[in-house]
Amino acid sequence: MLNALTVDLEDWYHVCGTTDNDDHHKWAAYESRVKRNTDTALSLLRLYNARATFFVLGYIAEKEPELIKTIHKEGHEVAIHGYYHQRIFDITRAAFEEDIQKSMEIVASITGVRPLGYRAPEWSIRKETLWALDVLRKSGILYDSSMVPLTKMGDRGFGLFPHSIKTPYGDIREFPLTTLRVFWENLPFTGGLPMRIAPYWYIVSKIKSINRSAGQPCLVYVHPWEFDDANPEIELPLSRRFMHYFNIRTARPKFEGLLKHLKFAPVKEILDIRPA
């Protein structure tokens, strides 16, 4: 079975809920490492003949249009991740709509194709921010990948597998983060810190198990900065520091192992999404 492979295209300092992230005027002073790290991801995708969805920050697309062109030319899907990497519950509905429109226009001007998908920074669709789906569908986004069926991070009542959600502007498809039921909770294991913690054999076996037993595709995600052993350090609270840096050296070999042992495709192909 084909599984969805996704890359959240952001730089090492794009961390939500920190003073530095909130003040984007400081970003120009930081060293940009996004191109070199994304080149690492692209080289691995070429090596294993795999294609992915890149959820691109509008801020990065504007700064690195040639990188976005390369991603598009190599057959990967270019979707959006917002402009300034702001969590939905940190901004107003009007600001979110403006953010989406700006990001879509930048990406479309670079690739010549309007993006079809969106992922919220830090999976920040909650019950109280479900209005974001209306805004996305109104703006022409046909699928979202921002929901986590997990208490606090999302909502335990969210769907576990790809499904459709009705909005006043038509249905939008949702591809939630893949989780496993552990006691009373659904826990992620296919990206970010959870993937860096989980043993590799466990990740592969559980993905294959979901493919077989549920007949459903899984969703894997990585960040280019996770392939960078020399990441500059940003001042973070202890919990966020742990989430951002712990076991980071395992990300690349695990990602490469997944490319070697599983079959992947961009999200829009898994969901069979086509532009209207």
C-alpha positions in Angstrom: 0.0 0.0 0.0 1.1 3.5 -0.7 1.6 5.7 2.3 1.7 9.5 2.4 5.1 11.1 2.8 5.2 14.8 3.9 7.9 17.4 4.6 7.1 20.5 6.7 9.4 23.0 5.0 10.6 25.4 7.7 13.9 26.5 9.1 15.6 25.7 12.4 14.2 28.8 14.2 10.5 28.4 13.2 9.3 27.3 16.7 5.8 28.2 17.7 5.1 30.0 21.0 8.5 31.6 21.5 9.5 35.2 21.6 11.7 34.8 18.6 9.1 33.1 16.5 6.4 35.7 17.4 8.7 38.6 16.2 9.4 37.7 12.6 11.4 40.9 12.2 14.3 39.1 14.0 14.4 36.3 11.5 16.6 38.1 9.0 19.4 38.1 11.6 19.4 34.3 11.7 21.5 32.0 9.5 19.3 30.3 6.9 20.0 26.6 6.7 16.8 25.6 5.0 18.2 25.1 1.5 21.1 22.9 2.5 18.9 20.8 4.8 16.1 20.5 2.1 18.7 19.5 -0.4 19.6 16.6 1.9 15.9 15.5 1.9 15.7 15.9 -1.9 18.8 13.8 -2.5 17.4 10.9 -0.4 14.1 11.1 -2.2 15.9 10.9 -5.5 18.0 8.0 -4.3 14.9 5.9 -3.5 12.7 7.3 -6.3 10.2 8.6 -3.8 7.9 11.6 -4.1 6.4 13.6 -1.2 4.2 16.6 -0.3 6.2 19.6 0.9 4.1 21.9 3.1 5.9 25.1 2.5 6.0 28.2 4.6 5.1 31.3 2.4 8.0 33.1 4.1 10.5 30.6 2.9 8.9 30.3 -0.6 9.3 34.1 -0.9 13.0 34.0 0.2 14.0 30.8 -1.7 11.9 30.6 -4.9 14.5 28.5 -6.7 14.3 25.9 -4.0 10.5 25.7 -4.4 10.9 25.4 -8.2 13.3 22.5 -7.7 10.9 20.7 -5.4 8.1 21.2 -8.0 10.2 20.2 -11.0 11.3 17.0 -9.3 7.7 15.8 -9.1 6.8 16.6 -5.5 3.6 18.3 -4.5 4.0 21.8 -3.1 1.3 22.6 -0.5 1.2 25.4 2.1 2.1 25.6 5.8 1.0 29.2 6.4 3.2 32.2 5.9 4.8 33.0 9.3 4.3 29.6 11.0 1.6 30.8 13.4 -0.7 28.4 15.2 -4.3 28.9 14.2 -5.4 29.5 17.8 -2.9 32.3 18.1 -4.4 34.4 15.3 -7.9 35.7 14.3 -10.0 34.3 11.6 -9.4 37.4 9.4 -5.6 37.1 9.9 -5.7 33.4 9.1 -7.6 34.0 5.9 -5.1 36.7 4.8 -2.3 34.3 5.7 -3.7 31.5 3.5 -4.3 33.8 0.6 -0.8 35.3 0.7 0.8 31.8 1.0 -1.2 30.4 -1.9 -0.4 33.4 -4.2 3.3 33.1 -3.5 3.5 29.4 -4.2 1.3 29.6 -7.3 3.4 32.4 -8.7 6.5 30.2 -8.3 5.2 26.8 -9.5 2.4 27.9 -11.8 0.1 25.6 -9.9 -2.3 26.6 -7.2 -1.7 24.5 -4.0 -4.4 22.1 -3.1 -3.4 21.2 0.5 -2.6 22.8 3.8 -1.0 21.8 7.1 -1.4 24.0 10.2 1.8 24.7 12.2 1.9 22.4 15.2 -1.2 20.6 14.0 -3.2 23.5 15.5 -6.7 22.6 14.4 -8.7 22.0 17.6 -12.5 21.9 18.2 -12.4 25.6 18.8 -10.6 26.3 15.5 -12.6 24.1 13.2 -13.7 27.3 11.5 -10.3 27.1 9.8 -11.6 24.4 7.5 -14.3 26.7 6.2 -11.7 29.3 5.4 -9.5 26.8 3.7 -12.2 25.4 1.5 -13.5 28.9 0.7 -9.9 29.8 -0.4 -9.7 26.8 -2.8 -7.8 24.3 -0.6 -9.2 20.9 -1.2 -7.6 18.9 1.6 -6.1 19.5 5.1 -3.6 17.5 7.1 -3.7 19.3 10.5 -5.8 17.1 12.8 -4.5 14.8 15.6 -6.9 12.5 17.4 -5.0 13.1 20.6 -6.2 14.9 23.8 -4.8 18.4 24.1 -2.8 18.3 21.0 -5.9 17.9 18.9 -9.1 16.1 20.0 -9.5 12.4 20.8 -12.8 12.5 18.9 -11.2 13.4 15.6 -11.1 10.7 12.8 -8.2 8.3 12.7 -8.0 7.9 8.9 -8.6 10.0 5.8 -12.2 11.3 5.6 -14.3 14.1 4.2 -15.7 17.0 6.3 -18.6 19.2 5.2 -18.1 23.0 5.0 -20.4 25.7 3.7 -18.2 25.9 0.6 -18.1 22.2 -0.2 -16.4 19.1 1.3 -12.8 19.2 2.3 -10.7 16.0 2.7 -8.8 15.5 5.9 -5.7 13.3 6.3 -5.0 13.2 10.1 -1.7 12.3 11.7 -1.4 8.6 12.0 -1.7 7.3 15.6 -1.8 4.1 17.6 -4.2 3.3 20.4 -2.2 2.9 23.6 -4.5 2.3 26.6 -7.0 5.3 26.6 -5.1 7.5 24.2 -4.1 7.7 20.5 -0.3 8.3 20.3 1.6 9.5 17.2 4.8 7.6 16.1 5.4 8.5 12.4 7.1 11.9 12.6 8.8 14.5 14.7 9.8 13.7 18.3 7.6 10.5 18.5 9.4 9.0 15.4 12.8 10.0 16.9 11.9 8.2 20.1 10.3 5.1 18.8 12.5 2.2 17.7 12.7 1.9 13.9 11.5 -1.7 13.8 8.4 -0.6 15.7 7.6 2.2 13.3 7.8 0.0 10.2 5.9 -2.9 11.7 3.1 -0.7 13.0 2.7 1.1 9.6 2.5 -2.3 7.8 0.0 -3.5 10.4 -2.3 -0.5 9.9 -2.0 -1.0 6.1 -3.0 -4.7 6.5 -5.5 -4.7 9.3 -7.3 -1.4 8.7 -6.6 -1.2 5.0 -5.6 2.4 5.5 -2.6 4.5 4.4 -0.4 6.1 7.1 1.2 9.5 7.1 4.9 10.2 7.7 6.3 13.6 8.3 9.8 15.2 8.7 11.3 18.6 9.0 14.5 19.5 7.0 16.2 20.8 10.2 15.9 17.3 11.7 18.7 16.3 9.2 21.1 18.9 10.5 23.4 17.7 13.3 24.8 21.2 13.6 21.6 23.1 14.2 22.2 26.4 16.0 20.5 26.5 19.3 17.7 28.8 20.1 16.6 29.7 23.6 13.6 27.5 24.4 11.7 26.4 27.5 12.9 23.0 28.7 9.9 21.1 27.3 10.2 22.7 23.9 13.9 22.2 23.8 13.4 18.5 24.4 10.8 18.3 21.6 13.0 20.2 19.2 16.4 18.6 19.8 16.1 15.2 21.5 17.5 12.3 19.5 17.8 14.4 16.4 20.6 12.3 14.9 18.1 9.4 14.5 15.8 11.3 12.1 17.8 10.9 8.9 18.6 7.1 9.2 15.0 6.4 10.2 13.7 8.5 7.2 16.1 6.7 4.9 15.0 3.3 6.2 11.3 4.1 5.6 12.1 5.1 2.0 13.9 1.8 1.6 11.3 -0.4 3.1 7.9 1.3 2.3 6.2 2.8 -0.7 5.2 6.5 -0.6 3.3 9.1 -2.6 2.2 12.7 -2.2 -0.9 13.3 -0.2 -3.0 14.6 -3.1 -2.4 11.2 -4.9 -3.2 9.1 -1.9 -6.5 11.1 -1.5 -7.0 11.2 -5.3 -7.4 15.0 -5.1 -7.6 16.8 -8.4 -8.1 20.6 -9.1 -11.6 21.6 -10.0 
